[in-house]
Amino acid sequence: MPAVTTSDRARAHGLSPEVRWYCESRGYKVPEWTKPLWRTPEPGEEQGARFDPARVDRVISALRALRHTQGEWSGKPLEPSPWQVAYVLAPIFGWVVEDADGRTVRWYRDAWVEVPRKNGKTTLSAAIMVYLAFADGEGGAQVLLAAGSKDQARLAYDPIALAVSASPQMADAGVRAWKSKIIRAADGAVIKPVASVGDTLQGTNPHGYLADEMHVHKDLDLIQALETGTGARRQPLGFVITTADAGGTMTPYAVRRSRAENDCRVNPSRRYVVIFAAPRGADPFDEATWKRANPGYGVSPTRESMRAAAEEAKTGPEERAAFERLRLNRRLKQSARYIDLPKWDRSAPTPFRTLSDLSGRPVVGGLDLASVSDLAALCWLTPRQPGDPKGTPLWSAVWRTWTPEENLRALDKRTLGAASRWVEQGLLELTPGDVLDYDVVQRRIEEDDREMQVEAIGFDPWSATQLSTSLYGQGFPMVKVRQGYASMSAPLKRMKALVYMRDLGHDNPIADWCIDNLAVARDPAGNVKPDKAKSGEKIDLVAALVTAMSQAMIFDAEREAQEASDEHGAAFLV
């Protein structure tokens, strides 16, 4: 292998000179348009790091012992594509370093490979797991397939089992695929699926693991258990291969994708990252965009399949979002967001951020108690008043939020620990037991009424009958706001308009989460309403905000009528 200079490295087309040389010397021609969107720098200039081509040769040789099991290549030896060699196999398996005991080990211990559908990632990951289990020189290797459910575990396991069963070399080596595990009896080396932390606690000591489709994992518990379980192995490899998620903010995928991008900014990282995706702003229907996002373009996916998928994407917003996420690896929700998150963030500045900031001010409220065992919310909206600081938005929102104390653990899992931080920050109040304590909610409303000028409180009569009756009996101005199109469309559209005009102030991370989750339902007349079932995750603070906005619109109308009356009266007196 020729010597490499720094200037050579700078000119490399997304590849280190070592890997580029390897591909050229082995006949793997990587198209010039193949370039990841994100990628960690290779460690070529790090002390002790070196590239070992023989190791890559050994991996590729082992992969060729497997057979394709489906499609036009069924029965043929598995031959990795040029992009898979250049951007996955060669960097991960070729870069080595000496450990503290003087043994040569892989530089990388973890890998994050993200690529659109139909680029052969399932076949590639299956082959890598077989190599780690039975050809990596690790006696009694344990390789685990991490999945979010037992059904998902089968989706990861079955292609590997089929590939092993179809390989004469595997049979000759004493490797057998059974219903729930693939094992080599001679040393107990095994591949098996796991779907829970409990599955990993039975004496597992993984040499490798695969987390396929990270976006389907509901929490990080299983992945973290596998990461910590590899400590006794000499050169373990944790392998994540995935497609983008639907754009969530508090998901396992979002957390690890953020870490992966940070790894790309660190030189050197011991975690390898490569992400193929369409660049921001690129035309999703341009073939050049398809090539940039899909390193296997022209073979898998084929031009014909991409063209067909693109035509389908033109039929509606959900179809387009699915095309961009699955075929271009863009993080988009399946249905288009009703509120653009960056616009929501830009609308935030306001001098009224806490309940104490509302002391003495007029407010209208919206109460959402749809789930007595999960989140409940009260939104206070205060209008801009004469004498407020310059730049004060037309309306500012401050929330009270509650959850039963026994629900906190479940809410923490769904928010990756954010719920406990919200409690510590005073943004989320726990009520005793496993259902919402209405007495606590009522006391807080009574406390707020003593500090603020409560003009009206909107509520859903379906879910808040008991509490609303009690408050009404004490003289509170309770207003029924049903959750149908007729009641919700106008305030929801008004809320969106204020956000886009930067005239709705807010400062609450729980509300940010809910806005990110928000999906809407539409009727044939174009009316909209929040859709909790379609949203998937919680939108309670948004529902409370929209309900409060229905009262804010009445407040604005009355204020405008009064101002017009005052102006008319003044003119009459003149």
C-alpha positions, 0 to 999 in steps of 0.5 A: 500500500503506497504512502499517504500524505496529508494533501492526499487525504484532503483530496480524497472523495469522502474516503481515506486514501487507504480505503480508496486504494483498497477499493481500487486494488480489489476492483471495487469501483465506487461511483464518483457521485457516492458521497455520504451526508455525514461521516466520521473522519478515519483515524489514519493520522492517529498515533498507532492506527493503521489500515490492515487490508488482510482483515478486510479481505477476510471479511469479504471472503467470509461474506462470499460463503453466504448465499442470496435467498431472494430475488434475481440473485437467489442462490448466488454467493453474496458479493458486497457492493462497492459502496458497502466495501468503501463506506462500511466494511473497509473502514470498520474492519480495516482500521486497527490499533494495539490495545493496552496488552499489545494485541491488535484490535479494531479501531472501531467498537461501534458503528452507525450506518444509516441509509434509505430502504432498498440499498441492501442494508438487511443483507449486509447487516446479516452477513456482518453478524454471521462473520462476527459470530463464526469467523472473527476469531472470537471463541464462543462468540455471542451475537445478539439481534436487538429488537423493540418487540418479538415480531421485530426480532423475527424480522431481523433473525429470519434473513440471517437464518435463511442465509446460513441455511442456504450456505454449504460452507456454513453446514460444513463448519457445523453451523446450524440455524434453528427456530430461535438461534443459530449455533456452532456446536463445537464452541457454542458460538451463537446468534440469537434475537433479544427483545428485552433487557431481561433477555440479555441478563441470562449470562450474555457476554456479546461479542457483537450485536445488531440494532436494526431500524433504530427508529422502532425502538421505544427506549434505550434500555436494551441497547444500553444493556448490550453496550455495557455487556461487551466489556469482557470482549477483546474487540466487540462491535455494536452495529446499528443499521437504520433508516431515518425516523419520522422526525420525533424529538424525544425518541431513542433514534433522535438521541442516538442520531444526535450523538452520531452527528456529534461523532462526525465532528470529533477527530478521532471517534471510536464510533464509526458513523456513515449517513446517506441522505438527501441534502437539505433543499435538494429537489426530491424528484431530481435524479441527482438527489436520488443518487446522492441519497442512495449509494446503491442507486442503479442496482438496488434501488433500481432506477425504475423503482425510484421513478415509480416511488417518486410518482406515487409521492406526488399523489399526496402529502403523506405519500411524499413524506413517506417517499422522502423519509424511506427513499431519501432518508429525510427525517419527516413525519408521515403526515406533514406537520401542522405547525412547523417546529422552527417557526414555533421556536422562533415565535417563543420570545415573551416576558411572560414565562412563569405563572408569577409573571401573570400576576395581576394580568387578564387571562383566559384559560383552556383545560384539557383533562382527556386522560386521567391516568396520563398528562393533563394541562391547563393553559393560561393566555394573557394578551398584550397590554398597554405598557408591556415591553416593546416586542411583547407578542399579541398573546403569551401562553403559560401552562400548568401540567399534571400527571399521576405520580405512578405514571412518571416512570412510564412517561420517563420512558417515553421522553427518555428521562425528560419527564423527571427533569420537568418535575424538577423544574416545576413544569410538571406536578405529580398528583398522588396515586395512579389517576389524576387528583381533580382536587389538586387541579381545582386548588391550583386554579383557585390559587391562580384566580387569586393572582390573575384576572381570570376572564374565562376558562374553556373546557371539554364537557366530555372529560371535565364535567365533575371539575367544571361543575365544582368550579362553576359553583364557585363562580368561575366563568366556565365555557364549554368548548367541544372538541369537534371541527365546529369548535376547534377549527377556528382557534387552531387556525388562529393559533397557527397564524399567530405562531407564523406571525411570531405573535404567540409567546411561550417557553415550555419544553413540554409544549414543544414536545406536544407541538412536535407530536401534533397531527390534525384531522380535516373534514371535506370543508377544510376544517381542522382539529387536533387528532390525538389518535393520529398524533401518536404521542401526547398533545395535551398542552396543545389541546389546552392551548387551542381551547384557551385560544377559543376564548382569546378570540372572543376576548379579542372580538370584545376588545375590538368592539369596545375600541370601535365603540369608544372611537365612535362615541368620541367622534360623536361627542366631537 
